[in-house]
Amino acid sequence: CPSGISILEYGKREKINDIKSFINNADEAELIKASAELNSLYRMGIREGDRAVFLCSDTKDGEDIADLLMKTITSRKNCTAEVKRINGLQTDDKKKFDLYGIPNLTEVIIGEVERNRYCYNIVLNATAGYKAVVPYLTFIGIIFHLPIRYLFERSESIIELPPIPLTFDIERLKLLEPIIDRITYDYLPVNEFREATGYSYEDVERDSQDILHKDDDFITLRPVGRILYQRYLQIKGNKVYVSPVILKKLQSSFDRKVFEPIFIKMKDPIHLQSKLHPEIKKKGKVDLECYKPGSTNERILFYTKGKKVYICEILMHDEY
């Protein structure tokens, strides 16, 4: 459920403490009037045993309000809930929104789906949050075959878009594998793009302008292309398996918000190969491969079997 700050506009409250006070004293009918998020979740029948994930903007107000909504829904409906702040999801910088906001939103949703598909009936709630996100959220639902629900304004009726049996030619993305890592979150000069893929700009205009965007002499993936690429990885990429030992670590001493996005990236065979850290093997300490995400302390030990990646250990740099 994308979350916004509609509750700030109700009663023209501007301070978080004012909102806290209002929520603590409001009855359910008043909360429904004040918050699009709570209104939609109540109308959808959220109850004990359910789980809500509030996807908030990359802003302090967005995160603070989402945190209040999370605490409200858990205390009043005895369900579980979580807030996830989406890096780059803001409206001040369009390039940042396109390059980071939408891809990160997609990754978080996919991660939630893959972790919870066997525990819950997953639904995308497209009622609240930035209106600019709604088309992409709808497209994510179509691509990943997820039902989408929407509550219009203060209506009592839920509109549902069931999973749609559409398919897309995502095999085209295979041709972009040599440079996909670079154009997912950045721009690539046209001449380098041509050398790596064999595509000229005329080819791009003719065959792939729905997924690729040319800005002056640079090419990048459109937001739609990034969503399709996530689906391509899900179908064609690696399957990542995490051991029970790792799951326990993520529930205690290790930050799952740091490691879970890395696990998702490890589905991409090309990305995985580019992040191998050979030092551990060279020193003869273990027979496992080591994933090093970048200039950070996290390390992941794993082995592969076909298209399956088995994660055996997570640790910090000082531990090995």
HELIX and SHEET records of a PDB file:
HELIX    1   1 SER A    6  GLU A    9  1                                   4    
HELIX    2   2 TYR A   10  LYS A   12  5                                   3    
HELIX    3   3 ILE A   16  ASN A   25  1                                  10    
HELIX    4   4 GLU A   28  ALA A   34  1                                   7    
HELIX    5   5 ALA A   36  ARG A   43  1                                   8    
HELIX    6   6 LYS A   60  LYS A   77  1                                  18    
HELIX    7   7 LYS A   94  LYS A   96  1                                   3    
HELIX    8   8 PHE A   97  GLY A  101  3                                   5    
HELIX    9   9 ILE A  102  ASN A  116  1                                  15    
HELIX   10  10 LYS A  131  VAL A  133  5                                   3    
HELIX   11  11 VAL A  134  ILE A  143  1                                  10    
HELIX   12  12 ILE A  170  ILE A  179  5                                  10    
HELIX   13  13 ILE A  180  THR A  184  1                                   5    
HELIX   14  14 VAL A  190  THR A  197  1                                   8    
HELIX   15  15 TYR A  201  ASP A  207  1                                   7    
HELIX   16  16 PRO A  223  LYS A  236  1                                  14    
HELIX   17  17 PRO A  244  GLN A  251  1                                   8    
HELIX   18  18 ARG A  256  LYS A  265  1                                  10    
HELIX   19  19 PRO A  269  SER A  274  1                                   6    
HELIX   20  20 GLU A  279  LYS A  282  1                                   4    
HELIX   21  21 HIS A  317  GLU A  319  5                                   3    
SHEET    1   A 2 ARG A  51  CYS A  56  0                                        
SHEET    2   A 2 THR A  80  ARG A  85  1                                        
SHEET    1   B 3 LEU A 124  ASN A 125  0                                        
SHEET    2   B 3 ILE A 148  LEU A 151  1                                        
SHEET    3   B 3 ILE A 158  LEU A 161 -1                                        
SHEET    1   C 3 LEU A 188  PRO A 189  0                                        
SHEET    2   C 3 PHE A 218  LEU A 221 -1                                        
SHEET    3   C 3 LEU A 212  ASP A 215 -1                                        
SHEET    1   D 4 LYS A 239  VAL A 242  0                                        
SHEET    2   D 4 LYS A 308  MET A 316  1                                        
SHEET    3   D 4 GLU A 298  LYS A 305 -1                                        
SHEET    4   D 4 GLU A 289  TYR A 291 -1                                        
END                                                                             
